[in-house]
Amino acid sequence: MRRPGTGARWCCGVVMLAWCAWSDARVAHAQSAASWANLSPEPISLADGHVTIGGDVSATYGSVDPGFFNYTDYEHSALRMIRFNVTAAVKANDHLAVLGDLQTENFDNLRPYALYLRIRPWAARDFDIQAGRIPPTFGAFARRSYVADNPLIGYPLAYQYLSTLRADALPATADELLQKKSFGWLVRYPVGSQTLDHGVPVVTALRWDTGVQVHAGMFKARPLGVTASVTTGTLSNPLVRDDNGGKQVAGRLEWRPTPGLNLGVSGSHGEFVSTAAANAALPAPRPDTLAGFAQTAWGADVEYSRDYFLVRSEVIASRWRIPFANEPNRHDPLDSLSAFVEGRYKIRPGFYVAMRVDHLGFGSITGQTQSGPWDAPVSRLEAGAGYSLFRNLLLKGAYQYDSRDGGRLKPVEHLVATQVVFWF
């Protein structure tokens, strides 16, 4: 198991971040004799605009999180993380482009966050086809999860908190699942993979899925966008290589009835349990039985901005179905319901305050000896502020209150964190 990044790594990241800002300042000063306050946050453009390169660097250092409330599916604490992100777009012409995004956290391996081909058959129309490791179709936050777009430091619970479900390992009984409450950061089951590993969030904001996506925009006066995709994994378990022969189908409808107001609804359905785990739980399961072990989710989101304030809210209902090896006739759905509301208010240019109220609940199931929510419900309140030191250098600070109803880990935590973000 990897523990959250150390203070030494954070300090190293801050030094590198400061060096990046200093280097950019020197270039900007040499080219335009501009001051630090006029640093350009625009990406680098090459080959007459056919190649653009951007990126961001963030260093976050905060409280130790013994309850693992902020543990991510890359096995890092979101409150103790150094992240480097480089994006690139190579545009062949008005119809064809290749886009990529490489990331590393706490100096781990460099990972392809995104890598896809974008095809636009008609240059004058809002219609494109994307294939590869594509942007999310479902929900709103996953498309703006970059640190520069997040007004706070933590993530919404639905997009980060690790449940006790795994796609490659299964509990033998409902009682065993109930006994694992709060242990999503490191869980093991007797069916399927025998390794200790983390569970899955409702929707992961840290990994994108692989497949094909189609987007179309309509009605210029009141824009309406429709997006649909077919991918290999699910919302909670995106994949590059298929592990069950199934596909996820997802769709999103986004409408902007008036300036400043954005409404969205999303839906998805895809096979969740791996073939190896299903075969271990149920000898010789039929293909239609395997298809039933799926994750189905529905979401709704709203964003409204006016003058100095911005308000966002999102609700996600998810349902998983998994087999229980010792209870083959059990078909209880494993439900979750999450909701958050966040707001940001600009007090003056370059300075804002923000707050998010968040809850993630789980449906009840009944075992032979116990009953209740299949995982421990979690609530979070996060409040903070951000100050732009320069146009593309942002300093954040946040306080976070986390509470968990059940399980054997620490039920309540008061956490603080600071974050420095530089982008170009």
BABA-761391 format. One line per field, with one value per residue (C-alpha): residue number from 1; residue in one letter; chain; x, y, z. Coordinates in nm, 2 decimals, decimal comma, padded with zeros to 4 digits, always signed. Example, Ala and Ser with C-alpha at 12.3 -4.5 7.8 and 13.67 -1.06 7.14 Angstrom:
2
pos: (1  2)
code: (a  s)
unit: (A  A)
X: (+01,23  +01,37)
Y: (-00,45  -00,11)
Z: (+00,78  +00,71)
END
This chain:
424
pos: (1  2  3  4  5  6  7  8  9  10  11  12  13  14  15  16  17  18  19  20  21  22  23  24  25  26  27  28  29  30  31  32  33  34  35  36  37  38  39  40  41  42  43  44  45  46  47  48  49  50  51  52  53  54  55  56  57  58  59  60  61  62  63  64  65  66  67  68  69  70  71  72  73  74  75  76  77  78  79  80  81  82  83  84  85  86  87  88  89  90  91  92  93  94  95  96  97  98  99  100  101  102  103  104  105  106  107  108  109  110  111  112  113  114  115  116  117  118  119  120  121  122  123  124  125  126  127  128  129  130  131  132  133  134  135  136  137  138  139  140  141  142  143  144  145  146  147  148  149  150  151  152  153  154  155  156  157  158  159  160  161  162  163  164  165  166  167  168  169  170  171  172  173  174  175  176  177  178  179  180  181  182  183  184  185  186  187  188  189  190  191  192  193  194  195  196  197  198  199  200  201  202  203  204  205  206  207  208  209  210  211  212  213  214  215  216  217  218  219  220  221  222  223  224  225  226  227  228  229  230  231  232  233  234  235  236  237  238  239  240  241  242  243  244  245  246  247  248  249  250  251  252  253  254  255  256  257  258  259  260  261  262  263  264  265  266  267  268  269  270  271  272  273  274  275  276  277  278  279  280  281  282  283  284  285  286  287  288  289  290  291  292  293  294  295  296  297  298  299  300  301  302  303  304  305  306  307  308  309  310  311  312  313  314  315  316  317  318  319  320  321  322  323  324  325  326  327  328  329  330  331  332  333  334  335  336  337  338  339  340  341  342  343  344  345  346  347  348  349  350  351  352  353  354  355  356  357  358  359  360  361  362  363  364  365  366  367  368  369  370  371  372  373  374  375  376  377  378  379  380  381  382  383  384  385  386  387  388  389  390  391  392  393  394  395  396  397  398  399  400  401  402  403  404  405  406  407  408  409  410  411  412  413  414  415  416  417  418  419  420  421  422  423  424)
code: (m  r  r  p  g  t  g  a  r  w  c  c  g  v  v  m  l  a  w  c  a  w  s  d  a  r  v  a  h  a  q  s  a  a  s  w  a  n  l  s  p  e  p  i  s  l  a  d  g  h  v  t  i  g  g  d  v  s  a  t  y  g  s  v  d  p  g  f  f  n  y  t  d  y  e  h  s  a  l  r  m  i  r  f  n  v  t  a  a  v  k  a  n  d  h  l  a  v  l  g  d  l  q  t  e  n  f  d  n  l  r  p  y  a  l  y  l  r  i  r  p  w  a  a  r  d  f  d  i  q  a  g  r  i  p  p  t  f  g  a  f  a  r  r  s  y  v  a  d  n  p  l  i  g  y  p  l  a  y  q  y  l  s  t  l  r  a  d  a  l  p  a  t  a  d  e  l  l  q  k  k  s  f  g  w  l  v  r  y  p  v  g  s  q  t  l  d  h  g  v  p  v  v  t  a  l  r  w  d  t  g  v  q  v  h  a  g  m  f  k  a  r  p  l  g  v  t  a  s  v  t  t  g  t  l  s  n  p  l  v  r  d  d  n  g  g  k  q  v  a  g  r  l  e  w  r  p  t  p  g  l  n  l  g  v  s  g  s  h  g  e  f  v  s  t  a  a  a  n  a  a  l  p  a  p  r  p  d  t  l  a  g  f  a  q  t  a  w  g  a  d  v  e  y  s  r  d  y  f  l  v  r  s  e  v  i  a  s  r  w  r  i  p  f  a  n  e  p  n  r  h  d  p  l  d  s  l  s  a  f  v  e  g  r  y  k  i  r  p  g  f  y  v  a  m  r  v  d  h  l  g  f  g  s  i  t  g  q  t  q  s  g  p  w  d  a  p  v  s  r  l  e  a  g  a  g  y  s  l  f  r  n  l  l  l  k  g  a  y  q  y  d  s  r  d  g  g  r  l  k  p  v  e  h  l  v  a  t  q  v  v  f  w  f)
unit: (A  A  A  A  A  A  A  A  A  A  A  A  A  A  A  A  A  A  A  A  A  A  A  A  A  A  A  A  A  A  A  A  A  A  A  A  A  A  A  A  A  A  A  A  A  A  A  A  A  A  A  A  A  A  A  A  A  A  A  A  A  A  A  A  A  A  A  A  A  A  A  A  A  A  A  A  A  A  A  A  A  A  A  A  A  A  A  A  A  A  A  A  A  A  A  A  A  A  A  A  A  A  A  A  A  A  A  A  A  A  A  A  A  A  A  A  A  A  A  A  A  A  A  A  A  A  A  A  A  A  A  A  A  A  A  A  A  A  A  A  A  A  A  A  A  A  A  A  A  A  A  A  A  A  A  A  A  A  A  A  A  A  A  A  A  A  A  A  A  A  A  A  A  A  A  A  A  A  A  A  A  A  A  A  A  A  A  A  A  A  A  A  A  A  A  A  A  A  A  A  A  A  A  A  A  A  A  A  A  A  A  A  A  A  A  A  A  A  A  A  A  A  A  A  A  A  A  A  A  A  A  A  A  A  A  A  A  A  A  A  A  A  A  A  A  A  A  A  A  A  A  A  A  A  A  A  A  A  A  A  A  A  A  A  A  A  A  A  A  A  A  A  A  A  A  A  A  A  A  A  A  A  A  A  A  A  A  A  A  A  A  A  A  A  A  A  A  A  A  A  A  A  A  A  A  A  A  A  A  A  A  A  A  A  A  A  A  A  A  A  A  A  A  A  A  A  A  A  A  A  A  A  A  A  A  A  A  A  A  A  A  A  A  A  A  A  A  A  A  A  A  A  A  A  A  A  A  A  A  A  A  A  A  A  A  A  A  A  A  A  A  A  A  A  A  A  A  A  A  A  A  A  A  A  A  A  A  A  A  A  A  A  A  A  A  A  A  A  A  A  A  A  A  A  A  A  A  A  A  A  A  A  A  A  A  A  A  A  A  A  A  A  A  A)
X: (+00,00  +00,13  +00,07  +00,01  +00,30  +00,55  +00,65  +00,98  +00,81  +00,58  +00,87  +01,04  +00,72  +00,69  +01,05  +00,97  +00,65  +00,83  +01,09  +00,82  +00,66  +01,00  +01,10  +00,76  +00,81  +01,16  +01,02  +00,72  +00,95  +01,20  +00,93  +00,70  +00,87  +00,56  +00,54  +00,45  +00,09  +00,07  +00,19  -00,01  -00,20  -00,24  -00,09  +00,22  +00,14  +00,37  +00,37  +00,14  -00,12  -00,12  +00,04  -00,06  +00,09  -00,04  -00,03  -00,05  +00,15  -00,01  +00,13  -00,10  -00,01  -00,25  -00,35  -00,28  -00,61  -00,62  -00,98  -00,89  -01,17  -00,96  -00,79  -00,81  -00,81  -00,45  -00,38  -00,29  -00,44  -00,60  -00,48  -00,11  -00,04  +00,19  +00,05  +00,21  -00,02  +00,08  -00,18  -00,11  -00,33  -00,20  -00,44  -00,39  -00,67  -01,02  -01,15  -00,89  -00,69  -00,52  -00,54  -00,35  -00,30  -00,02  -00,02  +00,18  +00,10  +00,36  +00,63  +00,47  +00,46  +00,35  +00,00  -00,21  -00,51  -00,65  -00,54  -00,80  -00,87  -01,12  -01,30  -01,52  -01,69  -01,83  -01,61  -01,90  -02,11  -02,09  -02,05  -01,76  -01,66  -01,39  -01,22  -00,96  -00,93  -01,20  -01,35  -01,63  -01,99  -02,16  -02,19  -02,05  -01,76  -01,55  -01,51  -01,38  -01,18  -00,85  -00,71  -00,74  -01,11  -01,19  -01,25  -01,17  -00,90  -01,10  -01,32  -01,70  -01,75  -01,92  -01,62  -01,35  -01,46  -01,38  -01,66  -01,61  -01,70  -01,45  -01,50  -01,24  -01,32  -01,65  -01,79  -01,93  -02,23  -02,42  -02,29  -01,93  -02,00  -02,16  -01,86  -01,63  -01,80  -01,55  -01,26  -01,28  -00,92  -00,79  -01,03  -01,00  -01,27  -01,25  -01,40  -01,20  -00,87  -00,71  -00,50  -00,56  -00,67  -00,89  -01,26  -01,42  -01,59  -01,94  -01,77  -01,40  -01,27  -00,91  -00,94  -01,11  -01,26  -01,17  -01,42  -01,60  -01,80  -02,03  -02,13  -02,37  -02,48  -02,80  -03,00  -02,77  -03,02  -03,06  -02,78  -02,86  -02,59  -02,63  -02,34  -02,34  -02,06  -01,98  -01,68  -01,51  -01,55  -01,80  -01,83  -01,67  -01,41  -01,29  -01,08  -00,83  -00,85  -01,19  -01,23  -01,58  -01,67  -01,93  -01,97  -02,10  -02,35  -02,37  -02,55  -02,58  -02,82  -02,70  -02,92  -02,85  -03,19  -03,04  -02,70  -02,54  -02,77  -02,66  -02,88  -02,77  -02,90  -02,69  -02,74  -02,52  -02,53  -02,24  -02,12  -01,93  -01,81  -01,51  -01,56  -01,30  -01,47  -01,82  -01,69  -01,54  -01,87  -02,11  -01,98  -02,06  -02,28  -02,47  -02,39  -02,72  -02,64  -02,30  -02,47  -02,69  -02,39  -02,38  -02,36  -02,65  -02,64  -02,85  -02,74  -02,87  -02,67  -02,72  -02,49  -02,58  -02,35  -02,42  -02,20  -01,96  -02,10  -02,12  -02,34  -02,32  -02,51  -02,51  -02,71  -02,61  -02,80  -02,61  -02,70  -02,47  -02,56  -02,30  -02,32  -02,28  -02,10  -02,27  -02,61  -02,67  -03,03  -02,97  -03,02  -03,03  -02,93  -02,65  -02,77  -02,60  -02,73  -02,50  -02,56  -02,35  -02,39  -02,10  -02,07  -01,80  -01,81  -01,55  -01,48  -01,24  -01,04  -00,82  -00,97  -01,27  -01,42  -01,59  -01,79  -01,92  -02,17  -02,17  -02,33  -02,29  -02,54  -02,58  -02,89  -02,98  -02,95  -03,03  -02,79  -02,82  -02,69  -02,71  -02,86  -02,82  -02,64  -02,40  -02,13  -02,10  -02,27  -02,03  -02,08  -01,84  -01,83  -01,54  -01,48  -01,19  -01,05  -00,83  -00,60  -00,44  -00,09  -00,05  -00,28  -00,18  -00,05  -00,32  -00,30  -00,58  -00,65  -00,93  -01,08  -01,27  -01,50  -01,57  -01,80  -01,88  -02,18  -02,05  -01,75  -01,44  -01,23  -01,22  -01,58  -01,50  -01,20  -01,11  -00,86  -00,68  -00,48  -00,31  -00,25  -00,04  -00,15  +00,05  -00,08  +00,00)
Y: (+00,00  +00,35  +00,61  +00,98  +01,19  +01,31  +01,66  +01,63  +01,54  +01,84  +02,07  +01,95  +02,01  +02,36  +02,43  +02,30  +02,50  +02,82  +02,75  +02,70  +03,03  +03,21  +03,07  +03,18  +03,52  +03,56  +03,46  +03,69  +03,98  +03,92  +03,91  +04,20  +04,36  +04,27  +04,25  +03,93  +04,05  +04,02  +03,66  +03,49  +03,18  +03,08  +02,75  +02,74  +02,76  +02,60  +02,53  +02,82  +02,70  +02,34  +02,23  +02,37  +02,26  +02,35  +02,21  +02,27  +02,20  +02,18  +02,11  +02,04  +01,99  +01,93  +01,74  +01,37  +01,18  +00,87  +00,80  +00,79  +01,03  +01,18  +00,87  +00,84  +00,54  +00,62  +00,55  +00,91  +01,16  +01,45  +01,67  +01,56  +01,55  +01,69  +01,67  +01,75  +01,77  +01,83  +01,86  +01,87  +01,91  +01,84  +01,98  +01,84  +02,06  +02,18  +01,82  +01,62  +01,65  +01,44  +01,54  +01,40  +01,45  +01,31  +01,32  +01,21  +01,22  +01,22  +01,14  +00,80  +00,67  +00,90  +00,81  +00,89  +01,06  +01,12  +01,03  +01,05  +01,13  +01,41  +01,41  +01,70  +01,62  +01,97  +02,25  +02,50  +02,27  +02,18  +01,81  +01,58  +01,22  +01,13  +00,79  +00,66  +00,76  +01,01  +01,28  +01,18  +01,18  +01,15  +01,43  +01,78  +01,78  +01,51  +01,75  +02,03  +01,83  +02,00  +02,18  +02,52  +02,47  +02,34  +02,63  +02,41  +02,15  +01,84  +01,65  +01,59  +01,26  +01,09  +01,15  +01,05  +00,86  +00,49  +00,25  -00,12  -00,25  -00,40  -00,52  -00,80  -00,93  -01,02  -01,09  -01,44  -01,32  -01,00  -01,02  -01,01  -00,69  -00,53  -00,61  -00,42  -00,07  +00,22  +00,00  +00,10  +00,23  -00,13  -00,43  -00,80  -01,05  -01,43  -01,46  -01,35  -01,16  -01,23  -00,92  -00,63  -00,33  -00,02  -00,01  +00,21  +00,55  +00,61  +00,80  +00,85  +01,19  +01,07  +00,83  +00,85  +00,56  +00,42  +00,41  +00,63  +00,94  +01,16  +01,51  +01,74  +02,10  +02,25  +02,58  +02,88  +03,10  +02,85  +02,60  +02,24  +01,98  +01,60  +01,36  +00,98  +00,72  +00,35  +00,26  -00,05  +00,02  +00,18  +00,51  +00,37  +00,15  +00,30  +00,06  +00,05  -00,32  -00,49  -00,74  -00,87  -00,86  -00,59  -00,22  +00,09  +00,31  +00,67  +00,98  +01,34  +01,63  +01,98  +02,29  +02,66  +02,84  +03,18  +03,33  +03,21  +02,91  +02,56  +02,24  +01,88  +01,53  +01,21  +00,84  +00,53  +00,15  -00,09  -00,44  -00,39  -00,73  -00,89  -01,22  -01,39  -01,27  -01,37  -01,72  -01,76  -01,67  -01,86  -02,17  -02,15  -01,84  -01,76  -01,46  -01,29  -01,35  -01,18  -00,88  -00,84  -00,76  -00,40  -00,04  +00,19  +00,56  +00,87  +01,22  +01,58  +01,90  +02,27  +02,57  +02,94  +03,24  +03,61  +03,90  +03,79  +03,45  +03,10  +02,82  +02,45  +02,14  +01,78  +01,47  +01,12  +00,79  +00,47  +00,10  -00,20  -00,56  -00,83  -01,20  -01,36  -01,70  -01,84  -01,68  -01,75  -01,65  -01,31  -01,02  -00,72  -00,40  -00,20  +00,16  +00,49  +00,85  +01,15  +01,52  +01,83  +02,21  +02,44  +02,82  +03,07  +03,44  +03,69  +03,95  +04,14  +04,08  +03,78  +03,69  +03,46  +03,25  +02,91  +02,64  +02,29  +02,08  +01,72  +01,38  +01,03  +00,77  +00,39  +00,18  -00,09  -00,46  -00,75  -01,03  -01,34  -01,17  -00,80  -00,53  -00,17  +00,04  -00,17  +00,10  +00,37  +00,70  +01,00  +01,38  +01,66  +02,03  +02,22  +02,59  +02,79  +03,08  +03,14  +03,43  +03,48  +03,58  +03,63  +03,56  +03,19  +03,13  +03,06  +03,00  +02,81  +02,73  +02,51  +02,37  +02,03  +01,86  +01,49  +01,25  +00,89  +00,70  +00,35  +00,14  +00,10  +00,39  +00,73  +00,87  +01,25  +01,45  +01,82  +01,88  +02,18  +02,21  +02,46  +02,43  +02,62  +02,59  +02,72  +02,67  +02,77)
Z: (+00,00  -00,08  +00,18  +00,10  -00,02  +00,23  +00,33  +00,15  -00,18  -00,13  -00,07  -00,39  -00,58  -00,45  -00,56  -00,91  -00,92  -00,82  -01,09  -01,36  -01,26  -01,25  -01,59  -01,74  -01,59  -01,75  -02,09  -02,06  -01,95  -02,23  -02,49  -02,38  -02,08  -01,89  -01,51  -01,32  -01,31  -01,69  -01,73  -02,00  -01,90  -02,27  -02,39  -02,61  -02,98  -03,24  -03,62  -03,70  -03,45  -03,55  -03,22  -02,88  -02,55  -02,21  -01,86  -01,49  -01,18  -00,83  -00,49  -00,20  +00,16  +00,44  +00,75  +00,79  +00,70  +00,92  +00,82  +00,45  +00,36  +00,08  -00,05  -00,42  -00,66  -00,74  -00,37  -00,27  -00,04  -00,23  +00,05  +00,01  -00,35  -00,62  -00,96  -01,30  -01,60  -01,97  -02,25  -02,62  -02,93  -03,28  -03,54  -03,89  -04,04  -03,96  -03,95  -03,78  -03,45  -03,19  -02,83  -02,53  -02,16  -01,95  -01,57  -01,28  -00,91  -00,63  -00,88  -00,97  -01,32  -01,60  -01,70  -02,01  -01,87  -02,22  -02,57  -02,84  -03,21  -03,28  -03,61  -03,72  -04,05  -04,09  -03,98  -03,95  -03,73  -03,37  -03,43  -03,35  -03,31  -03,05  -03,02  -02,77  -02,41  -02,42  -02,19  -01,96  -02,10  -01,76  -01,51  -01,48  -01,23  -01,41  -01,71  -01,49  -01,23  -01,31  -01,01  -01,17  -01,23  -00,88  -00,64  -00,34  -00,28  -00,21  -00,46  -00,43  -00,25  -00,55  -00,76  -00,51  -00,20  -00,22  -00,15  -00,05  -00,40  -00,63  -00,99  -00,96  -00,61  -00,45  -00,10  -00,05  +00,15  +00,23  +00,58  +00,46  +00,26  +00,56  +00,78  +00,54  +00,59  +00,57  +00,44  +00,07  +00,09  +00,13  +00,11  +00,03  -00,05  -00,08  -00,44  -00,74  -00,69  -00,35  -00,34  -00,11  -00,31  -00,30  -00,38  -00,64  -00,62  -00,76  -01,05  -01,08  -01,17  -01,19  -01,48  -01,82  -02,01  -02,35  -02,64  -02,89  -02,82  -03,04  -02,95  -03,13  -03,05  -03,16  -03,14  -03,13  -02,95  -02,66  -02,70  -02,65  -02,65  -02,68  -02,61  -02,63  -02,58  -02,58  -02,36  -02,22  -01,84  -01,61  -01,43  -01,12  -01,30  -01,63  -01,83  -02,12  -02,16  -02,14  -01,85  -01,90  -02,27  -02,20  -02,29  -02,12  -02,29  -02,16  -02,26  -02,15  -02,24  -02,16  -02,20  -02,16  -02,15  -02,05  -02,01  -01,69  -01,64  -01,75  -01,69  -01,75  -01,71  -01,76  -01,77  -01,81  -01,79  -01,82  -01,71  -01,38  -01,25  -01,43  -01,60  -01,37  -01,05  -01,19  -01,29  -00,94  -00,77  -01,00  -01,19  -01,56  -01,55  -01,87  -02,08  -01,99  -01,62  -01,66  -01,82  -01,52  -01,29  -01,40  -01,28  -01,37  -01,29  -01,34  -01,27  -01,28  -01,24  -01,25  -01,27  -01,23  -01,24  -01,22  -01,13  -00,86  -00,76  -00,90  -00,77  -00,88  -00,76  -00,87  -00,77  -00,87  -00,81  -00,88  -00,86  -00,88  -00,89  -00,79  -00,74  -00,39  -00,41  -00,10  -00,17  -00,54  -00,52  -00,37  -00,62  -00,39  -00,57  -00,40  -00,43  -00,35  -00,37  -00,36  -00,37  -00,33  -00,35  -00,39  -00,43  -00,51  -00,45  -00,58  -00,31  -00,52  -00,84  -00,78  -00,45  -00,38  -00,11  -00,17  +00,01  -00,07  +00,13  +00,03  +00,12  +00,00  +00,12  +00,06  +00,04  +00,30  +00,26  +00,50  +00,57  +00,79  +01,10  +01,04  +00,82  +00,73  +00,46  +00,27  +00,32  +00,58  +00,47  +00,45  +00,48  +00,41  +00,45  +00,29  +00,30  +00,17  -00,03  -00,33  -00,42  -00,76  -00,69  -01,07  -01,36  -01,37  -01,02  -00,77  -00,39  -00,21  +00,15  +00,28  +00,59  +00,56  +00,81  +00,73  +00,92  +00,87  +01,01  +01,08  +01,02  +01,23  +01,11  +01,26  +01,23  +01,23  +01,10  +01,09  +00,82  +00,67  +00,35  +00,12  -00,25  -00,51  -00,87  -01,18  -01,53  -01,89)
END
